[in-house]
Amino acid sequence: MSQQTVYTVTGMSCGHCAASVTEEITALGGVSSVEVDLSTGAVTVTSAGELDRGAVADAVTEAGYRLT
Ligand SMILES: [Cu+2]
């Protein structure tokens, strides 16, 4: 069963930022889609099961941004 979680990421300003965050989060196991809203920083992640928030935070940090 897939589930959606909305995270807020600060520091993204353009499509490249969104692409980096999307790439890093997509690399986490079980993630089927990532949608980024640049105007709000909302990142909607669809995954097969519950994601570990710490792992998502690490992925966002890896991309160069911060999970709030
Ligand atoms: Cu950017």
N, CA, C, O and the ligand as a Tripos MOL2 file, in Angstrom:
@<TRIPOS>MOLECULE
protein
  273   271    69     0     0
PROTEIN
NO_CHARGES

@<TRIPOS>ATOM
      1 N           0.8560   -1.1930    0.0000 N.3       1 MET1
      2 CA          0.0000    0.0000    0.0000 C.3       1 MET1
      3 C           0.8910    1.2410    0.0000 C.2       1 MET1
      4 O           1.8010    1.3620    0.8200 O.2       1 MET1
      5 N           0.6210    2.1560   -0.9220 N.am      2 SER2
      6 CA          1.4890    3.3280   -0.9740 C.3       2 SER2
      7 C           0.9730    4.4240   -0.0680 C.2       2 SER2
      8 O          -0.2130    4.5170    0.2480 O.2       2 SER2
      9 N           1.9030    5.2290    0.3230 N.am      3 GLN3
     10 CA          1.5630    6.2730    1.2780 C.3       3 GLN3
     11 C           2.2520    7.5630    0.8850 C.2       3 GLN3
     12 O           3.3450    7.5480    0.3170 O.2       3 GLN3
     13 N           1.6090    8.6820    1.1900 N.am      4 GLN4
     14 CA          2.1790    9.9820    0.8430 C.3       4 GLN4
     15 C           2.5300   10.7570    2.0940 C.2       4 GLN4
     16 O           1.7540   10.8240    3.0470 O.2       4 GLN4
     17 N           3.7120   11.3400    2.0720 N.am      5 THR5
     18 CA          4.1430   12.1700    3.1850 C.3       5 THR5
     19 C           4.6220   13.4950    2.6170 C.2       5 THR5
     20 O           5.3390   13.5290    1.6170 O.2       5 THR5
     21 N           4.2220   14.5870    3.2610 N.am      6 VAL6
     22 CA          4.6630   15.9060    2.8130 C.3       6 VAL6
     23 C           5.7140   16.4390    3.7820 C.2       6 VAL6
     24 O           5.4870   16.5390    4.9870 O.2       6 VAL6
     25 N           6.8570   16.7730    3.2220 N.am      7 TYR7
     26 CA          7.9480   17.3400    4.0110 C.3       7 TYR7
     27 C           8.1340   18.7830    3.5750 C.2       7 TYR7
     28 O           7.7080   19.1640    2.4850 O.2       7 TYR7
     29 N           8.7620   19.5770    4.4110 N.am      8 THR8
     30 CA          9.0920   20.9460    4.0180 C.3       8 THR8
     31 C          10.6050   21.0800    3.9760 C.2       8 THR8
     32 O          11.3110   20.7850    4.9400 O.2       8 THR8
     33 N          11.0760   21.5390    2.8150 N.am      9 VAL9
     34 CA         12.5160   21.6700    2.6010 C.3       9 VAL9
     35 C          12.8470   23.1370    2.3680 C.2       9 VAL9
     36 O          12.2060   23.8010    1.5520 O.2       9 VAL9
     37 N          13.8360   23.6390    3.0750 N.am     10 THR10
     38 CA         14.2250   25.0330    2.8750 C.3      10 THR10
     39 C          15.4930   25.1180    2.0340 C.2      10 THR10
     40 O          16.3350   24.2200    2.0460 O.2      10 THR10
     41 N          15.6020   26.2250    1.3040 N.am     11 GLY11
     42 CA         16.8200   26.5040    0.5600 C.3      11 GLY11
     43 C          16.7260   26.2420   -0.9320 C.2      11 GLY11
     44 O          17.6380   26.5860   -1.6830 O.2      11 GLY11
     45 N          15.6150   25.6260   -1.3710 N.am     12 MET12
     46 CA         15.4990   25.3470   -2.8070 C.3      12 MET12
     47 C          15.0210   26.6130   -3.5180 C.2      12 MET12
     48 O          14.1080   27.2920   -3.0480 O.2      12 MET12
     49 N          15.6440   26.9200   -4.6530 N.am     13 SER13
     50 CA         15.2400   28.1350   -5.3560 C.3      13 SER13
     51 C          14.9540   27.9410   -6.8380 C.2      13 SER13
     52 O          14.3750   28.8280   -7.4650 O.2      13 SER13
     53 N          15.3340   26.8260   -7.4090 N.am     14 CYS14
     54 CA         15.1010   26.6580   -8.8370 C.3      14 CYS14
     55 C          14.9240   25.1810   -9.1870 C.2      14 CYS14
     56 O          14.9620   24.3120   -8.3170 O.2      14 CYS14
     57 N          14.7360   24.9250  -10.4470 N.am     15 GLY15
     58 CA         14.5180   23.5650  -10.9080 C.3      15 GLY15
     59 C          15.6690   22.6240  -10.6150 C.2      15 GLY15
     60 O          15.4700   21.4280  -10.4010 O.2      15 GLY15
     61 N          16.8890   23.1780  -10.6050 N.am     16 HIS16
     62 CA         18.0380   22.3230  -10.2900 C.3      16 HIS16
     63 C          17.9860   21.8400   -8.8460 C.2      16 HIS16
     64 O          18.2900   20.6860   -8.5470 O.2      16 HIS16
     65 N          17.5950   22.7480   -7.9620 N.am     17 CYS17
     66 CA         17.4540   22.3780   -6.5520 C.3      17 CYS17
     67 C          16.4240   21.2600   -6.4320 C.2      17 CYS17
     68 O          16.6560   20.2460   -5.7750 O.2      17 CYS17
     69 N          15.2890   21.4680   -7.0770 N.am     18 ALA18
     70 CA         14.2100   20.4830   -7.0030 C.3      18 ALA18
     71 C          14.6730   19.1410   -7.5550 C.2      18 ALA18
     72 O          14.3440   18.0900   -7.0070 O.2      18 ALA18
     73 N          15.4390   19.1810   -8.6450 N.am     19 ALA19
     74 CA         15.9230   17.9420   -9.2580 C.3      19 ALA19
     75 C          16.8950   17.2080   -8.3390 C.2      19 ALA19
     76 O          16.8660   15.9800   -8.2540 O.2      19 ALA19
     77 N          17.7630   17.9660   -7.6430 N.am     20 SER20
     78 CA         18.7190   17.3390   -6.7250 C.3      20 SER20
     79 C          18.0010   16.6500   -5.5790 C.2      20 SER20
     80 O          18.3100   15.5120   -5.2240 O.2      20 SER20
     81 N          17.0250   17.3660   -5.0010 N.am     21 VAL21
     82 CA         16.2730   16.8010   -3.8810 C.3      21 VAL21
     83 C          15.4980   15.5670   -4.3460 C.2      21 VAL21
     84 O          15.4640   14.5420   -3.6640 O.2      21 VAL21
     85 N          14.8820   15.6870   -5.5120 N.am     22 THR22
     86 CA         14.1150   14.5660   -6.0510 C.3      22 THR22
     87 C          15.0070   13.3510   -6.2580 C.2      22 THR22
     88 O          14.6270   12.2290   -5.9220 O.2      22 THR22
     89 N          16.1930   13.5770   -6.8110 N.am     23 GLU23
     90 CA         17.1130   12.4790   -7.0880 C.3      23 GLU23
     91 C          17.5450   11.7710   -5.8000 C.2      23 GLU23
     92 O          17.5520   10.5430   -5.7290 O.2      23 GLU23
     93 N          17.9000   12.5550   -4.7970 N.am     24 GLU24
     94 CA         18.3750   11.9520   -3.5380 C.3      24 GLU24
     95 C          17.2600   11.1930   -2.8170 C.2      24 GLU24
     96 O          17.4830   10.1060   -2.2850 O.2      24 GLU24
     97 N          16.0740   11.7690   -2.8050 N.am     25 ILE25
     98 CA         14.9750   11.0930   -2.1020 C.3      25 ILE25
     99 C          14.5310    9.8520   -2.8770 C.2      25 ILE25
    100 O          14.1920    8.8270   -2.2860 O.2      25 ILE25
    101 N          14.5380    9.9590   -4.2040 N.am     26 THR26
    102 CA         14.1490    8.8140   -5.0250 C.3      26 THR26
    103 C          15.0890    7.6240   -4.8070 C.2      26 THR26
    104 O          14.6960    6.4670   -4.9560 O.2      26 THR26
    105 N          16.3410    7.9400   -4.4520 N.am     27 ALA27
    106 CA         17.3280    6.8750   -4.2340 C.3      27 ALA27
    107 C          17.0330    6.0590   -2.9730 C.2      27 ALA27
    108 O          17.5900    4.9770   -2.7910 O.2      27 ALA27
    109 N          16.1640    6.5730   -2.1060 N.am     28 LEU28
    110 CA         15.7910    5.8130   -0.9130 C.3      28 LEU28
    111 C          14.9100    4.6400   -1.3340 C.2      28 LEU28
    112 O          14.1060    4.7650   -2.2580 O.2      28 LEU28
    113 N          15.0570    3.5320   -0.6750 N.am     29 GLY29
    114 CA         14.2620    2.3670   -1.0260 C.3      29 GLY29
    115 C          12.7730    2.5970   -0.8330 C.2      29 GLY29
    116 O          12.3510    3.2000    0.1530 O.2      29 GLY29
    117 N          11.9860    2.1150   -1.7760 N.am     30 GLY30
    118 CA         10.5390    2.1470   -1.6320 C.3      30 GLY30
    119 C           9.8610    3.4150   -2.1040 C.2      30 GLY30
    120 O           8.6340    3.5160   -2.0680 O.2      30 GLY30
    121 N          10.6560    4.3970   -2.5510 N.am     31 VAL31
    122 CA         10.0590    5.6530   -2.9960 C.3      31 VAL31
    123 C           9.6280    5.5290   -4.4520 C.2      31 VAL31
    124 O          10.4280    5.1700   -5.3170 O.2      31 VAL31
    125 N           8.3480    5.8300   -4.7190 N.am     32 SER32
    126 CA          7.8700    5.7200   -6.1000 C.3      32 SER32
    127 C           7.7460    7.0720   -6.7800 C.2      32 SER32
    128 O           7.8690    7.1530   -8.0020 O.2      32 SER32
    129 N           7.5060    8.1380   -6.0230 N.am     33 SER33
    130 CA          7.5140    9.4450   -6.6710 C.3      33 SER33
    131 C           7.7840   10.5650   -5.6830 C.2      33 SER33
    132 O           7.4920   10.4560   -4.4920 O.2      33 SER33
    133 N           8.3490   11.6490   -6.2090 N.am     34 VAL34
    134 CA          8.6690   12.8260   -5.4060 C.3      34 VAL34
    135 C           8.1730   14.0370   -6.1790 C.2      34 VAL34
    136 O           8.5040   14.2170   -7.3500 O.2      34 VAL34
    137 N           7.3750   14.8680   -5.5120 N.am     35 GLU35
    138 CA          6.9000   16.0980   -6.1500 C.3      35 GLU35
    139 C           7.3430   17.2760   -5.3190 C.2      35 GLU35
    140 O           7.1490   17.3080   -4.1030 O.2      35 GLU35
    141 N           7.9460   18.2530   -5.9930 N.am     36 VAL36
    142 CA          8.4530   19.4280   -5.2900 C.3      36 VAL36
    143 C           7.6620   20.6650   -5.6940 C.2      36 VAL36
    144 O           7.4690   20.9290   -6.8810 O.2      36 VAL36
    145 N           7.2060   21.4210   -4.7000 N.am     37 ASP37
    146 CA          6.5810   22.7170   -4.9520 C.3      37 ASP37
    147 C           7.5820   23.7750   -4.4980 C.2      37 ASP37
    148 O           7.7750   24.0090   -3.3050 O.2      37 ASP37
    149 N           8.2150   24.4090   -5.4910 N.am     38 LEU38
    150 CA          9.2730   25.3700   -5.1630 C.3      38 LEU38
    151 C           8.7700   26.5820   -4.3950 C.2      38 LEU38
    152 O           9.5010   27.1470   -3.5810 O.2      38 LEU38
    153 N           7.5280   26.9890   -4.6460 N.am     39 SER39
    154 CA          7.0240   28.2010   -3.9960 C.3      39 SER39
    155 C           6.8280   28.0170   -2.5000 C.2      39 SER39
    156 O           6.9510   28.9750   -1.7370 O.2      39 SER39
    157 N           6.5250   26.8000   -2.0740 N.am     40 THR40
    158 CA          6.2930   26.5620   -0.6520 C.3      40 THR40
    159 C           7.3820   25.7070   -0.0090 C.2      40 THR40
    160 O           7.4860   25.6590    1.2170 O.2      40 THR40
    161 N           8.1880   25.0360   -0.8190 N.am     41 GLY41
    162 CA          9.1820   24.1160   -0.2750 C.3      41 GLY41
    163 C           8.5880   22.7720    0.0890 C.2      41 GLY41
    164 O           9.2700   21.9170    0.6560 O.2      41 GLY41
    165 N           7.3140   22.5810   -0.2370 N.am     42 ALA42
    166 CA          6.6700   21.3050    0.0860 C.3      42 ALA42
    167 C           7.1830   20.2070   -0.8500 C.2      42 ALA42
    168 O           7.2130   20.3700   -2.0690 O.2      42 ALA42
    169 N           7.5780   19.1050   -0.2550 N.am     43 VAL43
    170 CA          8.0490   17.9600   -1.0190 C.3      43 VAL43
    171 C           7.1400   16.7820   -0.6670 C.2      43 VAL43
    172 O           7.1350   16.3000    0.4660 O.2      43 VAL43
    173 N           6.3810   16.3340   -1.6480 N.am     44 THR44
    174 CA          5.4450   15.2400   -1.4250 C.3      44 THR44
    175 C           6.0760   13.9470   -1.9150 C.2      44 THR44
    176 O           6.4030   13.8030   -3.0940 O.2      44 THR44
    177 N           6.2400   13.0200   -0.9980 N.am     45 VAL45
    178 CA          6.9070   11.7620   -1.3270 C.3      45 VAL45
    179 C           5.9000   10.6190   -1.2540 C.2      45 VAL45
    180 O           5.2140   10.4430   -0.2480 O.2      45 VAL45
    181 N           5.8230    9.8550   -2.3270 N.am     46 THR46
    182 CA          4.9840    8.6630   -2.3340 C.3      46 THR46
    183 C           5.8980    7.4580   -2.1840 C.2      46 THR46
    184 O           6.8650    7.2950   -2.9280 O.2      46 THR46
    185 N           5.5760    6.6230   -1.2140 N.am     47 SER47
    186 CA          6.4450    5.4710   -0.9390 C.3      47 SER47
    187 C           5.6040    4.2270   -0.6680 C.2      47 SER47
    188 O           4.4140    4.2990   -0.3600 O.2      47 SER47
    189 N           6.2720    3.0910   -0.7960 N.am     48 ALA48
    190 CA          5.5790    1.8180   -0.6130 C.3      48 ALA48
    191 C           5.2070    1.6000    0.8450 C.2      48 ALA48
    192 O           4.1920    0.9700    1.1420 O.2      48 ALA48
    193 N           6.0100    2.1070    1.7370 N.am     49 GLY49
    194 CA          5.7200    1.9570    3.1590 C.3      49 GLY49
    195 C           6.1360    3.2110    3.8790 C.2      49 GLY49
    196 O           6.4580    4.2180    3.2490 O.2      49 GLY49
    197 N           6.1320    3.1590    5.1820 N.am     50 GLU50
    198 CA          6.5250    4.3240    5.9540 C.3      50 GLU50
    199 C           8.0190    4.5740    5.8020 C.2      50 GLU50
    200 O           8.8310    3.6560    5.9080 O.2      50 GLU50
    201 N           8.3690    5.8420    5.5480 N.am     51 LEU51
    202 CA          9.7820    6.1910    5.3970 C.3      51 LEU51
    203 C          10.3450    6.6340    6.7370 C.2      51 LEU51
    204 O           9.6390    7.1960    7.5750 O.2      51 LEU51
    205 N          11.6150    6.3700    6.9150 N.am     52 ASP52
    206 CA         12.2950    6.8400    8.1110 C.3      52 ASP52
    207 C          12.6120    8.3190    7.9090 C.2      52 ASP52
    208 O          13.3220    8.6870    6.9730 O.2      52 ASP52
    209 N          12.0820    9.1610    8.7930 N.am     53 ARG53
    210 CA         12.2670   10.6000    8.6350 C.3      53 ARG53
    211 C          13.7470   10.9920    8.6220 C.2      53 ARG53
    212 O          14.1550   11.8920    7.8880 O.2      53 ARG53
    213 N          14.5390   10.3040    9.4410 N.am     54 GLY54
    214 CA         15.9680   10.5960    9.4940 C.3      54 GLY54
    215 C          16.6560   10.3190    8.1660 C.2      54 GLY54
    216 O          17.5650   11.0410    7.7590 O.2      54 GLY54
    217 N          16.2060    9.2550    7.4940 N.am     55 ALA55
    218 CA         16.7910    8.9020    6.2000 C.3      55 ALA55
    219 C          16.4310    9.9520    5.1490 C.2      55 ALA55
    220 O          17.2470   10.3080    4.2990 O.2      55 ALA55
    221 N          15.1830   10.4400    5.2270 N.am     56 VAL56
    222 CA         14.7560   11.4890    4.2830 C.3      56 VAL56
    223 C          15.5460   12.7700    4.5600 C.2      56 VAL56
    224 O          15.9910   13.4500    3.6350 O.2      56 VAL56
    225 N          15.7130   13.0860    5.8440 N.am     57 ALA57
    226 CA         16.4760   14.2860    6.2190 C.3      57 ALA57
    227 C          17.9070   14.1900    5.7080 C.2      57 ALA57
    228 O          18.4570   15.1680    5.2020 O.2      57 ALA57
    229 N          18.5140   13.0010    5.8430 N.am     58 ASP58
    230 CA         19.8810   12.8020    5.3610 C.3      58 ASP58
    231 C          19.9670   12.9710    3.8480 C.2      58 ASP58
    232 O          20.9250   13.5440    3.3290 O.2      58 ASP58
    233 N          18.9480   12.4610    3.1440 N.am     59 ALA59
    234 CA         18.9320   12.5830    1.6840 C.3      59 ALA59
    235 C          18.8380   14.0460    1.2670 C.2      59 ALA59
    236 O          19.4990   14.4790    0.3240 O.2      59 ALA59
    237 N          18.0120   14.7950    1.9790 N.am     60 VAL60
    238 CA         17.8520   16.2190    1.6750 C.3      60 VAL60
    239 C          19.1570   16.9640    1.9670 C.2      60 VAL60
    240 O          19.5710   17.8350    1.2010 O.2      60 VAL60
    241 N          19.7940   16.6110    3.0780 N.am     61 THR61
    242 CA         21.0720   17.2260    3.4360 C.3      61 THR61
    243 C          22.1230   16.9040    2.3800 C.2      61 THR61
    244 O          22.9350   17.7520    2.0100 O.2      61 THR61
    245 N          22.0910   15.6540    1.9000 N.am     62 GLU62
    246 CA         23.0270   15.2020    0.8620 C.3      62 GLU62
    247 C          22.8740   16.0600   -0.3980 C.2      62 GLU62
    248 O          23.8510   16.3490   -1.0890 O.2      62 GLU62
    249 N          21.6390   16.4570   -0.6820 N.am     63 ALA63
    250 CA         21.3770   17.2910   -1.8540 C.3      63 ALA63
    251 C          21.7890   18.7400   -1.6120 C.2      63 ALA63
    252 O          21.9040   19.5220   -2.5560 O.2      63 ALA63
    253 N          22.0110   19.0950   -0.3500 N.am     64 GLY64
    254 CA         22.4720   20.4480   -0.0330 C.3      64 GLY64
    255 C          21.4090   21.3520    0.5720 C.2      64 GLY64
    256 O          21.5850   22.5690    0.6320 O.2      64 GLY64
    257 N          20.3000   20.7550    1.0230 N.am     65 TYR65
    258 CA         19.1950   21.5590    1.5850 C.3      65 TYR65
    259 C          18.8350   21.0150    2.9600 C.2      65 TYR65
    260 O          19.4650   20.0890    3.4710 O.2      65 TYR65
    261 N          17.8090   21.6150    3.5380 N.am     66 ARG66
    262 CA         17.4290   21.2170    4.8960 C.3      66 ARG66
    263 C          15.9740   20.8600    4.9930 C.2      66 ARG66
    264 O          15.1060   21.5190    4.4200 O.2      66 ARG66
    265 N          15.7200   19.7820    5.7460 N.am     67 LEU67
    266 CA         14.3570   19.4010    6.0720 C.3      67 LEU67
    267 C          13.9870   20.1620    7.3390 C.2      67 LEU67
    268 O          14.7440   20.1710    8.3100 O.2      67 LEU67
    269 N          12.8190   20.8010    7.3240 N.am     68 THR68
    270 CA         12.4260   21.5230    8.5470 C.3      68 THR68
    271 C          11.4780   20.6790    9.3790 C.2      68 THR68
    272 O          11.0370   21.1130   10.4440 O.2      68 THR68
    273 CU         18.4760   25.8210   -7.5780 Cu       69 CU69
@<TRIPOS>BOND
     1     1     2 1
     2     2     3 1
     3     3     4 2
     4     3     5 am
     5     5     6 1
     6     6     7 1
     7     7     8 2
     8     7     9 am
     9     9    10 1
    10    10    11 1
    11    11    12 2
    12    11    13 am
    13    13    14 1
    14    14    15 1
    15    15    16 2
    16    15    17 am
    17    17    18 1
    18    18    19 1
    19    19    20 2
    20    19    21 am
    21    21    22 1
    22    22    23 1
    23    23    24 2
    24    23    25 am
    25    25    26 1
    26    26    27 1
    27    27    28 2
    28    27    29 am
    29    29    30 1
    30    30    31 1
    31    31    32 2
    32    31    33 am
    33    33    34 1
    34    34    35 1
    35    35    36 2
    36    35    37 am
    37    37    38 1
    38    38    39 1
    39    39    40 2
    40    39    41 am
    41    41    42 1
    42    42    43 1
    43    43    44 2
    44    43    45 am
    45    45    46 1
    46    46    47 1
    47    47    48 2
    48    47    49 am
    49    49    50 1
    50    50    51 1
    51    51    52 2
    52    51    53 am
    53    53    54 1
    54    54    55 1
    55    55    56 2
    56    55    57 am
    57    57    58 1
    58    58    59 1
    59    59    60 2
    60    59    61 am
    61    61    62 1
    62    62    63 1
    63    63    64 2
    64    63    65 am
    65    65    66 1
    66    66    67 1
    67    67    68 2
    68    67    69 am
    69    69    70 1
    70    70    71 1
    71    71    72 2
    72    71    73 am
    73    73    74 1
    74    74    75 1
    75    75    76 2
    76    75    77 am
    77    77    78 1
    78    78    79 1
    79    79    80 2
    80    79    81 am
    81    81    82 1
    82    82    83 1
    83    83    84 2
    84    83    85 am
    85    85    86 1
    86    86    87 1
    87    87    88 2
    88    87    89 am
    89    89    90 1
    90    90    91 1
    91    91    92 2
    92    91    93 am
    93    93    94 1
    94    94    95 1
    95    95    96 2
    96    95    97 am
    97    97    98 1
    98    98    99 1
    99    99   100 2
   100    99   101 am
   101   101   102 1
   102   102   103 1
   103   103   104 2
   104   103   105 am
   105   105   106 1
   106   106   107 1
   107   107   108 2
   108   107   109 am
   109   109   110 1
   110   110   111 1
   111   111   112 2
   112   111   113 am
   113   113   114 1
   114   114   115 1
   115   115   116 2
   116   115   117 am
   117   117   118 1
   118   118   119 1
   119   119   120 2
   120   119   121 am
   121   121   122 1
   122   122   123 1
   123   123   124 2
   124   123   125 am
   125   125   126 1
   126   126   127 1
   127   127   128 2
   128   127   129 am
   129   129   130 1
   130   130   131 1
   131   131   132 2
   132   131   133 am
   133   133   134 1
   134   134   135 1
   135   135   136 2
   136   135   137 am
   137   137   138 1
   138   138   139 1
   139   139   140 2
   140   139   141 am
   141   141   142 1
   142   142   143 1
   143   143   144 2
   144   143   145 am
   145   145   146 1
   146   146   147 1
   147   147   148 2
   148   147   149 am
   149   149   150 1
   150   150   151 1
   151   151   152 2
   152   151   153 am
   153   153   154 1
   154   154   155 1
   155   155   156 2
   156   155   157 am
   157   157   158 1
   158   158   159 1
   159   159   160 2
   160   159   161 am
   161   161   162 1
   162   162   163 1
   163   163   164 2
   164   163   165 am
   165   165   166 1
   166   166   167 1
   167   167   168 2
   168   167   169 am
   169   169   170 1
   170   170   171 1
   171   171   172 2
   172   171   173 am
   173   173   174 1
   174   174   175 1
   175   175   176 2
   176   175   177 am
   177   177   178 1
   178   178   179 1
   179   179   180 2
   180   179   181 am
   181   181   182 1
   182   182   183 1
   183   183   184 2
   184   183   185 am
   185   185   186 1
   186   186   187 1
   187   187   188 2
   188   187   189 am
   189   189   190 1
   190   190   191 1
   191   191   192 2
   192   191   193 am
   193   193   194 1
   194   194   195 1
   195   195   196 2
   196   195   197 am
   197   197   198 1
   198   198   199 1
   199   199   200 2
   200   199   201 am
   201   201   202 1
   202   202   203 1
   203   203   204 2
   204   203   205 am
   205   205   206 1
   206   206   207 1
   207   207   208 2
   208   207   209 am
   209   209   210 1
   210   210   211 1
   211   211   212 2
   212   211   213 am
   213   213   214 1
   214   214   215 1
   215   215   216 2
   216   215   217 am
   217   217   218 1
   218   218   219 1
   219   219   220 2
   220   219   221 am
   221   221   222 1
   222   222   223 1
   223   223   224 2
   224   223   225 am
   225   225   226 1
   226   226   227 1
   227   227   228 2
   228   227   229 am
   229   229   230 1
   230   230   231 1
   231   231   232 2
   232   231   233 am
   233   233   234 1
   234   234   235 1
   235   235   236 2
   236   235   237 am
   237   237   238 1
   238   238   239 1
   239   239   240 2
   240   239   241 am
   241   241   242 1
   242   242   243 1
   243   243   244 2
   244   243   245 am
   245   245   246 1
   246   246   247 1
   247   247   248 2
   248   247   249 am
   249   249   250 1
   250   250   251 1
   251   251   252 2
   252   251   253 am
   253   253   254 1
   254   254   255 1
   255   255   256 2
   256   255   257 am
   257   257   258 1
   258   258   259 1
   259   259   260 2
   260   259   261 am
   261   261   262 1
   262   262   263 1
   263   263   264 2
   264   263   265 am
   265   265   266 1
   266   266   267 1
   267   267   268 2
   268   267   269 am
   269   269   270 1
   270   270   271 1
   271   271   272 2
@<TRIPOS>SUBSTRUCTURE
     1 MET1         2 RESIDUE 1 A MET
     2 SER2         6 RESIDUE 1 A SER
     3 GLN3        10 RESIDUE 1 A GLN
     4 GLN4        14 RESIDUE 1 A GLN
     5 THR5        18 RESIDUE 1 A THR
     6 VAL6        22 RESIDUE 1 A VAL
     7 TYR7        26 RESIDUE 1 A TYR
     8 THR8        30 RESIDUE 1 A THR
     9 VAL9        34 RESIDUE 1 A VAL
    10 THR10       38 RESIDUE 1 A THR
    11 GLY11       42 RESIDUE 1 A GLY
    12 MET12       46 RESIDUE 1 A MET
    13 SER13       50 RESIDUE 1 A SER
    14 CYS14       54 RESIDUE 1 A CYS
    15 GLY15       58 RESIDUE 1 A GLY
    16 HIS16       62 RESIDUE 1 A HIS
    17 CYS17       66 RESIDUE 1 A CYS
    18 ALA18       70 RESIDUE 1 A ALA
    19 ALA19       74 RESIDUE 1 A ALA
    20 SER20       78 RESIDUE 1 A SER
    21 VAL21       82 RESIDUE 1 A VAL
    22 THR22       86 RESIDUE 1 A THR
    23 GLU23       90 RESIDUE 1 A GLU
    24 GLU24       94 RESIDUE 1 A GLU
    25 ILE25       98 RESIDUE 1 A ILE
    26 THR26      102 RESIDUE 1 A THR
    27 ALA27      106 RESIDUE 1 A ALA
    28 LEU28      110 RESIDUE 1 A LEU
    29 GLY29      114 RESIDUE 1 A GLY
    30 GLY30      118 RESIDUE 1 A GLY
    31 VAL31      122 RESIDUE 1 A VAL
    32 SER32      126 RESIDUE 1 A SER
    33 SER33      130 RESIDUE 1 A SER
    34 VAL34      134 RESIDUE 1 A VAL
    35 GLU35      138 RESIDUE 1 A GLU
    36 VAL36      142 RESIDUE 1 A VAL
    37 ASP37      146 RESIDUE 1 A ASP
    38 LEU38      150 RESIDUE 1 A LEU
    39 SER39      154 RESIDUE 1 A SER
    40 THR40      158 RESIDUE 1 A THR
    41 GLY41      162 RESIDUE 1 A GLY
    42 ALA42      166 RESIDUE 1 A ALA
    43 VAL43      170 RESIDUE 1 A VAL
    44 THR44      174 RESIDUE 1 A THR
    45 VAL45      178 RESIDUE 1 A VAL
    46 THR46      182 RESIDUE 1 A THR
    47 SER47      186 RESIDUE 1 A SER
    48 ALA48      190 RESIDUE 1 A ALA
    49 GLY49      194 RESIDUE 1 A GLY
    50 GLU50      198 RESIDUE 1 A GLU
    51 LEU51      202 RESIDUE 1 A LEU
    52 ASP52      206 RESIDUE 1 A ASP
    53 ARG53      210 RESIDUE 1 A ARG
    54 GLY54      214 RESIDUE 1 A GLY
    55 ALA55      218 RESIDUE 1 A ALA
    56 VAL56      222 RESIDUE 1 A VAL
    57 ALA57      226 RESIDUE 1 A ALA
    58 ASP58      230 RESIDUE 1 A ASP
    59 ALA59      234 RESIDUE 1 A ALA
    60 VAL60      238 RESIDUE 1 A VAL
    61 THR61      242 RESIDUE 1 A THR
    62 GLU62      246 RESIDUE 1 A GLU
    63 ALA63      250 RESIDUE 1 A ALA
    64 GLY64      254 RESIDUE 1 A GLY
    65 TYR65      258 RESIDUE 1 A TYR
    66 ARG66      262 RESIDUE 1 A ARG
    67 LEU67      266 RESIDUE 1 A LEU
    68 THR68      270 RESIDUE 1 A THR
    69 CU69       273 GROUP 0 **** ****
